[in-house]
Amino acid sequence: MAIGVLALLGFQLVDSAFIARLGTAPLAAQSFTYPLSFLIIGIQVGLGIAIAALVSRALGAGEEARARRLGSLVLLAGTSVIALLALLLWAVQGPVFAGLGADPASRELIRAYWAPQLLAAWLGAALYFGYSLFRAHGDTRLPGKMMVVTSLVNLVLDPLLIFGIGPWGGLGLPGAAWATAIAFSCGLLVLGRRLRRTGWLARDGLSAEWRLSARPFVGIAAPAMIGQLMPPLAAMLAISVVAALGEAPVAAWGLASRLESVSLMVVLAMTMSLPPWLGRCYGAGDWEQVRRLMRLALRVVVLWQLGLGLVLALLSPSVALVLSGNPEVRDDLAMLIRCLLPSYAALGVCMLVVSAGNALGWPLRAMLMSAARLFVFYLPCLWIGAWLGSLTGLALGAALGNLLAGLAAWQVLRRVLASPRRRRPIVA
C-alpha cells in the first residue's frame, strides 16, 4: 500500500511539476482548486472508511453473505454521492473560487480545467471504493499494484496532453486533468474485471440489508465524512490567508501541499491498510492485539516521518529546484519545506489515531479529534504566525499546530486503550 500510495500521490506531484513549466499563473490556478479537490477526496475517504469497517467487522464475525451485500450497497451509494457532489461543485464554481481569492484571470484558467478535473475525481472515487472493498477482504496487493499502474499511465499522458507532441499542440492546464481521467478509467476496467471474479458482491437481499445496515453505516460514515471534510475547509481558509501574500506564495503553497501528501505516503498507507485489521480484532474482541498493532504503527510513523522530514529539510533547495523553475516560487517553496516537513511526524500520529478510532467503534471521538487538530491547533497557530511574520511565520505556525495536535492525539489514544469498553456488535 505504501508503494501504491507513493505512486498515486506522486503522479499528482508530477502534474504540478509539469504545470509549473506552463508558468506561475496556471500553477496558481491549479492551487486554488486543491481545497475543493480535497473536499471530494474527504467524502470518498469517509465512505471508504465505512466500507472497510463494516465489511471487515462482518468478516471477523463470520458473516460472509452479509459482507457481500454490504459491498454491493456501499459501492452503489458511494459512486452516487460523489457524482452529486461533483455536479454541485461545477454549479457553484464561480462564487467559490472568487471567495478563495482567485482573480478573473485565474478563474478563466480554472473554468477550462474544472470540468475534466471533476470527471477525474469521480472516476478516482469509484476506483477508491473498489480498493476499499479489496482492503476489507485483506487484499492490499491489488490496490497497490493498480495505483502504480494508473500512476504510470498518467506519467506518460501528462506531457503529451499538456504540451502536445510535434505539430499537435497540447491542451495546457486541462491536459493534466484529462490524463488523470484516462488513467483512472484504465484502472476501473481492470478492477471491475477482478471484482466480477471474486464473488465479493451480491445482487439479492440488498433492500433488506439496506434497512438493517443503513443506521450503522451512517453512524460510521457521517462522523468520518465530517472529519474528512474538515481538512478541505481548513485548506480553504489557509489558502485565503496565503492569497493575500501574492501569486508566488500561492503557487509555492500549492506545491508544498502536493509534497506533503507524497511525504505522508507511509501514514496514508497505514490509514488504509490498518483499519480493516483493527476491525477484525474489534469483531473478535481481541484488544491486546489492537494495542500491539497501534504501538508498532505509531513507532513506524514517528521514526519514518521525522527522518524523512529532516532529510528533505536539508535538501530543500534541490527539491524546490526540481519542482519549480521560477526563482521566487522556488525560494518560498524551499522555506516551506524546511519549516513544515519535520512536523509531519506529529501530524502522522494524529492521522493514525483518527483512522483507528473509526475502525474501533468511536467515530464521534475521532471526528472531534480531527476538528481539534485543525480548528484548535493548526489554523489558530497558522493565523498567528502569518500575522507575526508573513509566509515564514505562517509556515512555523502551521508546524507548531501539527506538533500540538500529535501530542493531544497520543494522549487520547493512551486513555482509550488503557480501558477499552466492550462494544455492541454492528447488528442489534
Secondary structure, DSSP 8 states (H G I E B T S, - for coil): -HHHHHHHHHHHHHHHHHHHTT-HHHHHHHHHHHHHHHHHHHHHHHHHHHHHHHHHHHHHTT-HHHHHHHHHHHHHHHHHHHHHHHHHHHHTHHHHHHHTT--HHHHHHHHHHHHHHHHHHHHHHHHHHHHHHHHHTT--HHHHHHHHHHHHHHHHHHHHHHHEETTEE---HHHHHHHHHHHHHHHHHHHHHHHHHHT---SSSHHHHHHHHHHHHHHHHHHHHHHHHHHHHHHHHHHHHHHTT-HHHHHHHHHHHHHHHHHTHHHHHHHHHHHHHHHHHHHHT-HHHHHHHHHHHHHHHHHHHHHHHHHHHHTHHHHHHHH---HHHHHHHHHHHHHHGGGHHHHHHHHHHHHHHHHTT-HHHHHHHHHHIIIIIIHHHHHHHHHHHHHHHHHHHHHHHHHHHHHHHHHHHHHHHHS------S--
